[in-house]
Amino acid sequence: ELDDIALTDNDQQVSLLSSDLQQLTVKIDHTKARMDEVNSDVQMYTDQIKQLDKEMETWKTIERENQDQMAEDLKSMEKVANKRALLFKKKEEALGKLRGLGSLPSDFAKYQHYTTSQLWKKLEKCNNDLKKYSHVNKRALDQFKDFSEHKEKLTDRKIELDKAYESIQELFDVLELKKHEAIEFTFKQMSKYFTEVFHELVPQGHGQLVMKKLNEDVSMESDSQSETASISDQYTGVSIRVIL
């Protein structure tokens, strides 16, 4: 009779334990399914982060190419400036020689076919005629025309250089802004996904990614990060802030 009673108790315990086992099995299956979903989400977020990293690298490559192009343009501008200075020096030397000869008529090329003796006779006659106007500055009008033309050329060249500089500066500002926006967007996405996944794993806790700068930690969730005036090059790394 004692054996029968013990056997009956064992059957009841086995039945209870079997029921508990079934409940635990259901919970384990549910937990595994949830873990699979979380792992799938983590993989998806990881793929998105990789894609954003690729896009950021692409923008960095574009920025480097533009910087290289800008450096080449600056070198070309420097060569042009040096060449211009050399030509200007040669021009000044030529003008000095022309000024030494006196004021030349606009049609002096027609005398190229004259012989030397004819040119000397023509020069003697011109010198005799010029003596009548010794009190007049004979080179004033030519000098004024030369200086006016030279001034106009320099003014036009300055306008071209200013426009080129403005275009290069605008391109640099746009690339800098795009680089900052790409870094900010990537970090915001990472911070958002990290917070969501951490909340799923630790419902009672709160996790947050923090962008570190040279002299302070700056959270991308704060309002100050929305200002485009910040310099992305000051970012030094990322830290994790967790509240359990």
C-alpha positions in Angstrom: 0.0 0.0 0.0 2.9 2.4 0.8 4.4 1.6 -2.5 1.2 2.3 -4.3 0.8 5.6 -2.5 4.4 6.5 -3.4 3.8 5.6 -7.0 0.7 7.7 -7.1 2.6 10.7 -5.7 5.3 10.2 -8.2 2.8 10.1 -11.1 1.3 13.4 -9.8 4.7 15.0 -9.5 5.6 13.8 -13.0 2.4 15.2 -14.4 3.1 18.6 -12.6 6.7 18.6 -13.8 5.6 17.8 -17.3 3.2 20.7 -17.3 5.9 23.0 -16.0 8.2 21.6 -18.7 5.7 22.4 -21.4 5.3 25.9 -20.2 9.0 26.4 -20.0 9.4 25.0 -23.4 6.9 27.5 -24.8 8.6 30.3 -23.0 12.0 29.2 -24.4 10.6 29.0 -27.9 9.1 32.4 -27.6 12.4 33.8 -26.2 14.3 32.2 -29.1 12.0 33.6 -31.6 12.4 37.1 -30.0 16.1 36.7 -29.9 16.0 35.8 -33.6 14.1 38.9 -34.3 16.5 41.0 -32.3 19.5 39.4 -34.1 17.8 40.1 -37.4 17.3 43.7 -36.5 20.9 44.0 -35.3 22.1 42.5 -38.6 19.9 44.9 -40.5 21.1 47.9 -38.5 24.7 46.7 -39.0 24.2 46.5 -42.7 22.7 50.0 -42.7 25.7 51.3 -40.8 28.1 49.7 -43.2 26.2 51.3 -46.1 26.4 54.7 -44.4 30.1 54.1 -43.8 30.5 53.4 -47.5 28.6 56.6 -48.4 30.8 58.6 -46.0 33.9 57.1 -47.5 32.6 58.1 -50.9 32.1 61.7 -49.8 35.5 61.7 -48.2 37.0 60.5 -51.6 35.1 63.3 -53.4 36.4 65.8 -50.9 40.0 64.6 -51.3 39.6 64.7 -55.1 38.3 68.3 -54.8 41.1 69.3 -52.5 43.6 67.8 -54.9 42.0 69.6 -57.8 42.0 72.9 -55.8 45.7 72.4 -55.0 46.4 71.9 -58.7 44.4 75.0 -59.5 46.3 77.0 -57.0 49.6 75.7 -58.5 48.4 76.7 -61.9 47.3 80.1 -60.6 50.8 80.5 -59.1 52.5 79.6 -62.4 50.2 82.0 -64.2 51.0 84.8 -61.7 54.8 84.1 -62.0 54.5 84.1 -65.8 52.5 87.3 -65.7 55.1 89.0 -63.5 57.8 88.0 -65.9 55.9 89.2 -68.9 55.1 92.4 -67.1 58.7 92.9 -66.3 59.6 92.4 -70.0 56.9 94.7 -71.0 58.2 97.4 -68.6 61.6 97.0 -70.1 60.3 97.3 -73.6 58.2 100.4 -72.6 61.3 101.9 -71.0 63.1 101.5 -74.3 60.2 102.9 -76.2 60.0 105.9 -73.8 63.7 106.5 -74.5 62.9 106.7 -78.2 60.1 109.2 -77.6 56.5 109.1 -78.6 55.8 106.7 -81.5 53.0 107.2 -84.0 50.4 104.5 -84.3 51.3 104.0 -87.9 55.1 103.6 -87.4 55.0 100.1 -88.9 54.8 101.7 -92.4 58.4 102.8 -92.0 59.7 99.2 -91.8 60.4 99.1 -95.5 62.6 102.3 -95.4 66.3 102.1 -95.7 68.6 103.2 -93.0 69.6 106.4 -94.8 65.9 107.2 -95.4 65.1 106.6 -91.7 68.0 108.9 -90.6 66.7 111.7 -92.8 63.2 111.2 -91.5 64.5 111.2 -88.0 66.4 114.4 -88.5 63.4 116.1 -89.9 61.2 114.9 -87.0 63.8 116.1 -84.5 63.8 119.6 -86.1 60.0 119.6 -85.9 60.0 118.5 -82.3 62.1 121.4 -81.3 59.1 123.6 -81.9 57.3 121.7 -79.1 60.0 121.4 -76.5 57.8 122.8 -73.8 55.2 120.0 -74.3 55.3 116.6 -72.6 55.2 114.5 -75.7 54.8 111.2 -73.9 51.9 112.2 -71.6 49.1 111.0 -73.9 50.8 107.7 -74.7 51.6 107.1 -71.1 48.0 107.8 -70.1 46.7 105.4 -72.7 49.2 102.7 -71.7 48.4 103.0 -68.0 44.6 103.1 -68.7 44.8 99.9 -70.8 47.1 98.2 -68.2 44.7 99.2 -65.4 41.7 97.7 -67.3 43.5 94.5 -67.9 44.5 94.2 -64.2 40.9 95.0 -63.2 39.5 92.3 -65.4 42.1 89.8 -64.2 41.3 90.7 -60.6 37.6 90.1 -61.2 38.3 86.7 -62.8 40.5 85.7 -59.9 37.9 86.9 -57.3 35.2 84.8 -59.1 37.5 81.8 -59.2 38.3 82.2 -55.5 34.6 82.5 -54.6 33.7 79.4 -56.6 36.5 77.4 -54.9 35.4 78.7 -51.4 31.8 77.8 -52.1 32.7 74.3 -53.2 34.9 73.9 -50.1 32.0 75.1 -47.8 29.5 72.7 -49.5 31.8 69.7 -49.1 32.5 70.6 -45.5 28.8 70.9 -44.8 28.0 67.6 -46.5 30.8 65.8 -44.6 29.5 67.2 -41.3 25.9 66.2 -42.3 27.0 62.7 -43.2 28.8 62.2 -39.9 25.9 63.6 -37.9 23.3 61.5 -39.8 25.3 58.4 -39.4 25.8 58.9 -35.6 22.2 59.8 -35.1 21.1 56.5 -36.8 23.7 54.5 -34.8 22.6 56.2 -31.5 18.9 55.6 -32.3 19.4 51.9 -33.1 21.7 51.4 -30.1 19.1 52.9 -27.8 16.3 50.7 -29.2 18.3 47.5 -29.2 19.5 48.2 -25.6 16.0 48.9 -24.5 14.9 45.6 -26.0 17.7 43.7 -24.2 17.4 45.6 -21.0 13.8 47.0 -20.7 14.5 48.7 -17.4 17.6 50.4 -18.6 18.6 53.2 -21.0 21.6 53.2 -23.3 22.9 56.1 -25.3 25.9 56.7 -27.6 27.8 60.0 -27.0 30.0 61.8 -29.5 33.2 62.9 -27.9 35.0 66.1 -28.9 38.4 67.5 -28.1 37.4 69.2 -24.9 34.0 67.8 -24.1 31.4 65.1 -24.7 28.6 66.2 -27.0 25.5 64.0 -27.4 24.1 64.1 -30.9 20.6 64.1 -29.3 21.1 67.6 -27.9 19.9 70.7 -29.7 23.4 72.1 -30.0 24.3 69.4 -32.5 21.8 70.7 -35.0 23.9 73.7 -35.6 26.0 73.4 -38.8 28.7 75.7 -37.3 30.3 72.8 -35.4 33.5 71.4 -37.0 33.3 67.7 -37.6 37.1 67.4 -37.5 36.9 68.0 -33.7 35.2 64.7 -33.1 37.6 62.3 -31.3 35.4 59.2 -30.8 32.3 57.6 -29.5 31.4 56.5 -25.9 28.5 54.7 -24.3 26.3 56.0 -21.6 24.2 53.4 -19.8 21.6 53.7 -17.0 20.4 50.4 -15.5 
